[in-house]
Amino acid sequence: MDHIPVLKEKVINNLSVKDGGVFVDCTAGRGGHLGAILEAVRNITVIGIDRDPLNAEYLRKKFSPENVKIVDTDYKNVDDVLAFFNIKKADGFVFDLGFSSVHVDNPERGFSFTREGPLDMRYDTRQELTAEAVVNDYTGHDLAKIIKNYGEESFYRAIVRNITEQRKKGRITSTLELRDIIHKSIPARVSRQLKIDPATKTFQALRIEVNGELDSLETGVEKAIDLMNPGGRICVISFHSLEDRIVKNIFKRHVDPCVCPKGLARCLCGMVPDLRFPVKNPLIADDFEVKLNNRARSAKLRVAEKIR
């Protein structure tokens, strides 16, 4: 099953796609948002970025016009991508931070805990670090920190304790093996009350660590803001609180950059905003979209506009 882009209509309506503009889909995936941008206005340049070389190859075949440029790299390198095409500024950026359904649907990629596969979880299969290396080679302390902070998992101690015990018998190499360790680490009474699989948070944490997702997000969004023309907009879709908190805080720093102590009659630091919120609160999927695509249930879209 191909990837279904979430909040597609809301992204296009808030991106303010205009004739002759340059727009960057920083997480192009299978081309859902990229294709929607092209449909909105034909006379534009669209750059699609994706870390997965297989996705990039797919996109090059799917979108052949000269005004579409596809690059397989981490979106934290968006400044280098624009420079390569001699583009100084863009008019809009899209970040869809969820991983593609093609990753989950292929057990060989190691993202899914429902089918047997290697513990991989790399978006870019050319990189060395895999989930197997994290699970087997990281210290218990570091592994606990990752599962606690990136997964926000309450039972991280028990999970790491059981992983460590299993490592004494041999390397943990498969998704189902790890899933079973996680399942037995969480009390049955708690598991029965969960709305998600008990392995979800730990797998999320490992995926974030393997791909350096939060560092890329911080760097990529900051660079995108710097590379936007006045009037340009940035749309970021997040799927969990860690991502959303980072995006929210970045936007707030640019909307209200004043660092003066509270209580001063006027600002003395001289910091002036370069973003505004055209939509104050994050946008979410309606019931109809959630019924069509259950993945949309946790999606939040934040929008900001460059003002100088």
N, C-alpha and C positions, 0 to 999 in steps of 0.2 A: 504494500500500500504506500502511495506517495505521501510526502509531507504536506499537511494542510496548514497554511499560514494562519495564525491567530490574529484577530482584530484587524484584518486586512482593510476593511472599509474605514475603520476609525483612523488607521495609519494614513491612508491616502487623503482622507478629509482634513487631517491636521498637518500633513507634511507641506501643504500649499505648493503642490507641483505646478511649475510655471513653464511656459514656452521658452526654449533656449537655455534652460538652466542645467546645472550639473548636480546630480544626485548620487549618493553613495549608499549602497546596501552593504553594511559592514559584516553581516551574517547571512550571506546570500542563500546558503543551503541548497534547496532544490528550485529556487527561483520564484517562490510564491509572491513575496512582496516586490521583488524586482520586476516581475511580469506585470503586476498591478500598476507600478509606476509608469511603465512603458505604455500601458493601455490608457492611462489618464492623459498623457501628452506625448505625442510622437517626436516632436522636434526638441529632443533633449539628449544629454549625454548621461548614461548610467554606468557606474562602476560597481561591479559585484565582487566582494571579498569573501573568501571562505578558506578556513584552515585545512579542510579536507581536500586533498588533491583529486579524489574521486568525484566529489561534488563539483569541483571546478571544471573537471573534464566534462561532466554531464551538462553543466551550464554553457560551456563553449559550444556544444552541439545544439543545445536548445535555443540559444540566443546568438544568432549569427550576424545581425546588423553591425555596421561599423561604429554606430553610436553606443554599443554595449561592449564594455571591457571587463574581462574576468581575470582575477588575480588570486592565486592560492597562497595565502600568507595569513599570519595572525593580524587581526584588525588593529592591534596596538601599533602596527607599522603603517597606519593609514596615511601619515604624512609622507612617507617614502613612496607610497603608491601614487598619490596625487602628483608628487614631484616627477615621478617616472613618466607620467603622461603630460608633463608641462602644465599642470593645472594648479593655480595658486590658491583658489578658494572654491568652495562648493555651496550649493543653495539648500541642501538638505541631507541629513544622515538618518539611516534607520539601523537600529540594533534589535534583533530578535534573539534574546539570550537563551532561549530554549534549544536543546539539542534536537536534531532532525529525527523524524520517525524512521528514516532509513538506517540510522545507527542502531536503534532499538530492534528493528525488524531483522537485522542481520546478526545472529548470535555470535558469529566469528569476530565481531567488533568488541564484544565483551561488555556492552553497556546494560544488557538486560539480565535480570535475575530470575526470569521465568523459563529460560531455556539454557541448555548446556553450551558453554562457550569459554574461550580462554579469558583470563583476567587481563584485559587489554585497556580499553577505555580511552585510547588516543584518538583525537580528531585528526591529527596529522600523523599518519603511520610512519613517517620518516624520523620522528623523534625517538629517543632511546627510552625515556621513562615510561613505564607501563604500570597499571594497577597491581600486577603481580609483584613488581619490584617494591612498590609502596607497602603492600600487605606483608611481604616476607622479609624485606631488608631494613625497613625503618625500625627504629627503637620503639619499644612499647610506649614510652613517653611521647614521642613525636606522633605516633599513630593515634594515641588517645587525644592529643591536641587537635589533630585534623578532624577526627570524627565528632568531637565535641563542638568545635568552632565552625566547621564547614557544614556539618550535618545537623547541628543543634540537637544531637541525640542524647537523651537523658541517661541511657544505659551504656554509655561509651566505655565505662570501666569494665563491665562484665563482658562486653564484646571484645575488647582488647585482651582481656585475661584469657578468654577462650581461643582467640586467634594465636596468642603466644603459646598456649599449651599445644595447639595443633601443630605449630611450627616445629616443635621438638620432635614430632613424628615424621615430618616431611614437609616440603613446600606446598602451599595452598595455590593451586594452579587454575581452578575452574570457577566460574560464576556460581554454579549451583552448590559447590562445596562451601564457598564463602557464605552464600545465602543461608545454608543450613546451620552454620556456626552462629550467624546473627540471630536466626530464629530461636535457637536454644538459649541464647543469652538474654532474651527478653521474657519476662514472666507471662505465662499463658493468659492470665486474667487481663493483662495490659494489651496483649496482642489481639484478643477478642474484641477490644473496644476501639482499636485503631481503624481509621477509615482508609489507611494505606497499608501496603505490605510492610512488615517490620524491617525489611532490608532496605527500604527506600532511602532513608536518611544517610545510612552508611555508604551506600553506592553513590549517592549524590556527593558526599564528602570526598570520596576517592576520585571521582570524576573531576571535581574542582581542583584537587591537588595535582593530578596527572597533567592537566591541561593549563594550569596556572590561570584559571578563569577570572578570579577576582582582581589579580594584578593587571591582566589584559583589559578588563572592564574599566578600571580606574584610569589607566593610561589612554585607552582608546577614546573614551568619552571626552576626556580633557582635551585631547588633540583635535577631536571633531569640532568642539566648541571653538577652538582657536582658528580652525580652518573654514569656518562658516562666514558667508557674506552677511552683512546686515539685512535683516528680514528673513534670513534662512531659519529653518527649524530642524530640531533634532527630536526624533521619536525613539524611545527606548522601551521595549517590552521585557519585563522581568517575570520570573516564575517562582521565586522564593524570596524570603525576607532579606537574606544577605545581599543579593543583587539589588533589590529595590532600595535598601537603605543606602548603599553606595551611590546609586543614581540620584536619589533624593538629596543627599548631602552635597554632592557635586553641584547640582542645579542650584541649591540654596546658597552656596558660596558665591556663585556668579550672579544671582539675583539680588543678594544682600551681602556684599563683600566687606561692609564696614566692620572694622576691628576696634573701634573706639569703646571705652568702658560705658556701660549702660548708665543713663542718667544725665549725660552731657546734653546741653541745650542744642548743640549742632555738631555735625561730624567734623572731626579734625584730621582724620587719617588720609583723606583725599581719595579713598577707594570708591569707585563708581561702578554701578551695575553694568554688565554687558549682556545679560539675559533677562527675559521676562517670561511669566507664565501666561500663555494664551488660554490655557486650560489649567485651573488651579489644582484640582484634585486628579488623581490617576483615573484613567478610564478602564472599565472592565467589560467583559463580554456579556451580552444579554442572554436570557434563558434559551433563545432559539439557537444562538451560536454554540452554547455549551452542549445542547442536545446533539448538534451535528458533529461537534468536536470536543470531546470531554477534556482534552488537554487545555482548552481555553479557560477552564474553571478557575485556575489559579493565576491567570495572566493579568498583569497590570501595565498599562501604557502611560508613561509620563512624557509630556511634551514641553519643550522650551524653545523660545525664539530669540535669536541674536538681535540686539538693538544698537550695537555700535561696533 
